[in-house]
Amino acid sequence: MSAEVFISYAAKDRERVLGLVKRLRDA
């Protein structure tokens, strides 16, 4: 997964991505 794709996703679906990051950090 490239950074560009991730950034594109973040711009599109920010809350969802932030929730995913939060999960990964808690894991």
C-alpha positions in Angstrom: 0.0 0.0 0.0 1.6 3.2 -1.1 1.6 6.4 0.8 -0.3 8.2 -2.0 -3.1 5.7 -1.8 -3.3 6.0 2.0 -3.4 9.8 1.8 -6.1 9.6 -0.8 -8.1 7.4 1.5 -7.5 9.7 4.4 -8.8 12.7 2.5 -11.9 10.7 1.4 -12.7 8.8 4.6 -10.8 10.6 7.3 -12.8 9.4 10.3 -12.7 5.8 9.2 -8.9 6.0 8.7 -8.4 7.6 12.1 -10.4 4.9 13.7 -8.3 2.3 11.9 -5.1 3.9 13.1 -6.4 4.1 16.6 -7.1 0.4 16.5 -3.7 -0.4 15.2 -2.1 1.7 17.9 -4.1 -0.1 20.6 -3.3 -3.5 19.2 
